């Protein structure tokens, strides 16, 4: 049995990685914290030109999981998961035809706060009762997430008949799972980034005439983070396969992945902060851009406790 990704899947990931390396350095993420919309000036257009924004119409969850992981690695301040993984597969024609020109976000988390709602063209809102498409809506700005580039808003429909039913309870469940899976993949990418930054820092930072990375305590911190990453990543890939193959247990696999990925990201953030020392607390240093995104996403689409309870209900 072949467990590896295909050459095409890896090539697509590499192309997206190259684009993000050029278009989304930490300076761009930092700018999104203070600009008017919490997003980038050109990246959304570039992703559309590459075909990423409408990719969910042709690609499977297994094809997209590596793309979402890279968007996490670069802390992309755009609603990639909300748009690509969740909204696009639900959008009806002719709205679907414009997936590269619009921004669609979702309100499926059940927490009332919609990320990037202020810049959305359409909103897909859902609950256990089903899923609606809102093209006429109002957004009330909420206090910012811990991640300053992830602007939150309360979305409500405006006008009679502004919401169109586009799915039932089963459609909502699958859409929620896709959102949780995409976020889990982003958390894997964030974990990798924080670990890479920390390894580079402790290799360069000298104390007592040697790199601090040579100290056993620092090695243990980094090993703990790496082990958490290596345990979580296969669960995310397995969940992507289960969703692509419509496995009856896909929801359980998604919950296992989201819980493990959130735990790995939170652990790595703590280890990275400790290994960096005082500079890790500095606003001018880039580590906090990735830590705070990890904290926000670990709580989004169900936190680890919620997903463990879901797995427990399925088992028992």
C-alpha positions in Angstrom: 0.0 0.0 0.0 1.3 3.5 -0.9 1.1 5.9 2.0 3.2 8.7 0.5 1.8 11.8 -1.3 1.9 11.8 -5.1 4.4 13.8 -7.1 1.6 16.1 -8.2 0.5 16.8 -4.7 4.0 17.6 -3.6 4.6 19.8 -6.7 1.5 21.8 -5.9 2.6 22.2 -2.3 6.1 23.4 -3.4 4.6 25.9 -5.8 2.4 27.4 -3.1 5.4 27.4 -0.7 7.5 29.3 -3.2 4.7 31.8 -3.7 4.2 32.3 0.1 7.9 32.7 0.7 7.9 35.6 -1.8 4.6 37.2 -1.0 4.2 36.5 2.7 7.3 37.2 4.8 6.9 38.1 8.4 6.9 41.8 7.5 3.6 41.3 5.5 2.0 39.4 8.4 3.1 42.2 10.8 1.6 44.8 8.5 -1.8 42.9 8.6 -1.9 43.5 12.4 -2.1 47.3 11.9 -3.8 47.9 8.5 -7.5 48.5 8.0 -8.6 45.0 7.0 -6.2 42.6 8.7 -5.2 41.1 5.3 -2.5 41.5 2.6 -2.6 43.8 -0.3 -1.9 41.3 -3.1 -1.6 37.8 -1.8 -5.3 36.9 -2.3 -5.1 37.8 -6.0 -1.9 35.8 -6.4 -3.5 32.8 -4.8 -6.5 33.2 -7.1 -4.2 33.3 -10.2 -2.5 30.1 -9.0 -5.9 28.4 -8.8 -5.8 27.9 -5.0 -9.0 29.7 -4.2 -11.2 27.5 -6.3 -9.1 24.4 -5.8 -11.7 22.7 -3.7 -13.9 22.2 -6.8 -11.4 19.9 -8.4 -9.0 18.7 -5.6 -9.7 16.5 -2.6 -9.0 17.1 1.0 -5.9 15.0 0.7 -4.7 17.3 -2.2 -5.3 20.4 -0.1 -4.0 19.4 3.3 -0.4 20.2 2.3 -1.4 23.6 1.0 -3.1 24.5 4.3 -0.1 23.3 6.2 2.1 25.7 4.2 -0.4 28.6 4.8 0.1 27.9 8.5 3.9 27.8 8.2 3.8 31.4 6.8 0.9 32.5 9.1 -1.0 33.7 6.0 -3.4 36.5 7.1 -6.1 35.4 4.7 -9.3 33.3 5.2 -7.8 30.4 3.2 -9.4 27.5 5.2 -12.7 29.4 5.6 -12.9 30.1 1.9 -11.3 27.1 0.2 -12.1 24.2 2.5 -15.5 25.2 3.7 -17.3 27.9 1.6 -16.3 27.1 -1.9 -17.7 23.5 -2.0 -21.0 24.9 -0.7 -21.4 27.9 -3.0 -24.1 27.5 -5.6 -23.8 28.7 -9.2 -23.2 31.4 -10.3 -21.5 32.4 -7.1 -19.1 29.4 -7.3 -17.8 30.6 -10.7 -16.4 33.7 -9.0 -14.4 31.9 -6.4 -11.2 33.7 -7.4 -12.8 37.1 -7.2 -14.8 37.0 -4.0 -14.0 36.3 -0.4 -16.3 33.8 1.3 -16.0 33.1 5.0 -17.9 30.8 7.2 -19.8 31.0 10.5 -19.9 27.3 11.3 -18.0 27.3 14.6 -20.9 28.1 16.8 -19.0 30.7 18.7 -20.6 33.8 17.1 -17.3 35.3 16.0 -16.5 35.2 12.3 -12.9 35.7 11.2 -12.4 38.1 8.3 -16.1 38.9 8.2 -15.5 42.6 7.6 -13.9 41.9 4.2 -16.2 39.1 3.1 -18.4 39.2 0.0 -20.6 36.3 1.0 -20.9 34.4 4.2 -21.8 30.7 4.7 -23.6 30.4 8.0 -24.5 27.1 9.6 -25.7 25.2 12.7 -27.2 21.7 13.3 -30.3 23.0 11.6 -28.4 23.3 8.3 -26.4 25.8 6.2 -27.4 29.1 4.7 -25.8 31.4 2.2 -25.9 35.1 3.2 -25.3 37.6 0.5 -26.9 40.5 2.4 -25.5 40.7 5.9 -24.1 43.1 8.5 -20.9 42.7 10.5 -20.5 44.0 14.0 -16.8 44.3 14.8 -15.8 42.4 17.9 -12.6 42.8 20.1 -9.7 41.5 18.2 -8.5 37.9 18.5 -5.2 37.4 20.3 -3.9 37.3 16.7 -4.2 40.9 15.5 -4.4 40.0 11.9 -7.4 37.7 12.5 -10.2 40.3 12.7 -13.4 39.0 14.2 -16.9 40.1 13.6 -20.5 39.1 14.5 -22.4 38.4 11.3 -26.2 38.8 11.0 -28.5 38.7 7.9 -29.9 42.0 6.8 -33.3 42.1 5.1 -36.0 39.5 4.7 -35.1 36.5 2.7 -31.4 37.4 2.6 -30.4 33.9 3.7 -30.7 31.0 1.2 -30.8 27.4 2.5 -28.0 25.5 0.8 -27.5 22.4 3.0 -28.9 20.2 5.7 -27.5 18.9 8.9 -25.2 16.4 7.2 -23.9 19.1 4.9 -23.1 21.2 8.0 -21.3 18.3 9.7 -19.1 17.7 6.7 -18.4 21.4 6.2 -17.5 21.7 9.9 -15.1 18.8 9.6 -13.4 20.3 6.6 -12.9 23.5 8.5 -11.5 21.7 11.5 -9.2 19.6 9.3 -7.9 22.6 7.4 -7.2 24.4 10.7 -5.4 21.3 12.1 -3.1 21.4 9.0 -2.4 25.0 9.6 -1.5 24.2 13.2 1.0 21.6 11.9 2.6 24.3 9.7 2.7 26.7 12.6 4.3 24.1 14.8 7.0 23.5 12.2 7.7 27.2 11.9 8.1 27.8 15.6 10.3 24.8 15.9 12.5 25.9 12.9 12.8 29.4 14.4 13.8 28.1 17.8 16.4 25.6 16.4 17.9 28.5 14.4 18.0 30.8 17.4 19.5 28.4 19.9 22.1 27.4 17.3 23.3 31.0 17.0 22.8 32.2 20.5 26.0 31.7 22.6 26.3 31.5 26.3 29.5 30.5 28.3 31.2 30.3 24.9 28.9 27.7 23.3 25.5 27.7 21.6 22.7 27.4 24.0 21.3 24.6 21.8 24.1 22.4 23.1 22.6 22.5 26.6 20.7 19.3 27.5 17.7 21.1 29.0 17.2 23.0 25.7 17.6 19.8 23.7 14.9 18.2 25.8 12.5 21.1 25.2 13.0 20.9 21.4 12.8 17.1 21.4 9.4 17.3 23.3 8.1 19.7 20.6 9.4 17.6 17.7 7.8 14.4 19.2 4.5 16.2 19.5 4.7 17.3 15.9 5.6 13.9 14.6 2.7 12.3 16.5 0.2 14.9 15.3 1.1 15.2 11.7 0.2 11.6 10.6 -3.2 12.1 12.3 -3.9 15.2 10.2 -2.8 13.3 7.0 -5.0 10.3 8.0 -8.0 12.6 8.6 -7.5 14.2 5.1 -7.4 10.7 3.5 -10.6 9.7 5.5 -12.4 12.8 4.3 -11.3 12.3 0.7 -12.5 8.7 0.8 -15.7 9.5 2.7 -14.7 7.1 5.5 -17.7 6.7 7.9 -15.3 7.4 10.7 -13.9 10.6 9.1 -15.4 12.9 11.8 -13.6 10.9 14.5 -10.3 11.1 12.6 -10.7 14.8 12.1 -11.3 15.3 15.9 -8.2 13.2 16.7 -6.2 15.3 14.3 -7.5 18.7 15.5 -6.9 17.8 19.2 -3.4 16.5 18.6 -2.4 19.4 16.3 -3.7 22.0 18.8 -1.8 20.3 21.6 1.4 20.2 19.5 1.2 23.9 18.6 0.5 25.0 22.1 3.3 22.9 23.5 5.7 24.1 20.8 4.8 27.7 21.5 5.6 27.3 25.2 8.9 25.5 24.5 9.9 28.1 21.8 9.2 31.0 24.2 11.2 29.4 26.9 14.2 28.6 24.7 14.2 32.1 23.2 14.2 33.8 26.6 13.4 37.5 27.0 13.6 38.2 23.2 10.7 35.9 22.7 8.4 38.3 24.5 9.4 41.2 22.4 6.8 42.6 20.0 9.6 43.5 17.6 10.7 39.8 17.3 8.7 37.7 14.9 8.0 34.7 17.1 4.8 36.1 18.6 3.2 36.4 15.1 3.2 32.6 14.9 2.6 31.8 18.6 -0.6 34.0 18.7 -1.9 32.5 15.4 -1.4 29.1 17.0 -3.3 30.1 20.1 -6.1 31.5 18.1 -6.4 28.4 15.8 -6.1 25.9 18.6 -9.3 27.3 20.0 -11.1 27.7 16.6 -13.3 25.0 15.1 -13.5 23.3 18.4 -10.6 23.2 20.9 -8.8 20.0 22.0 -11.2 19.4 24.9 -14.3 19.6 22.6 -12.7 17.2 20.0 -11.7 14.7 22.6 -15.2 14.6 23.9 -16.4 14.0 20.4 -14.0 11.1 20.0 -15.1 9.8 23.4 -18.7 9.8 22.4 -17.9 7.9 19.2 -16.0 5.3 21.2 -18.4 4.8 24.0 
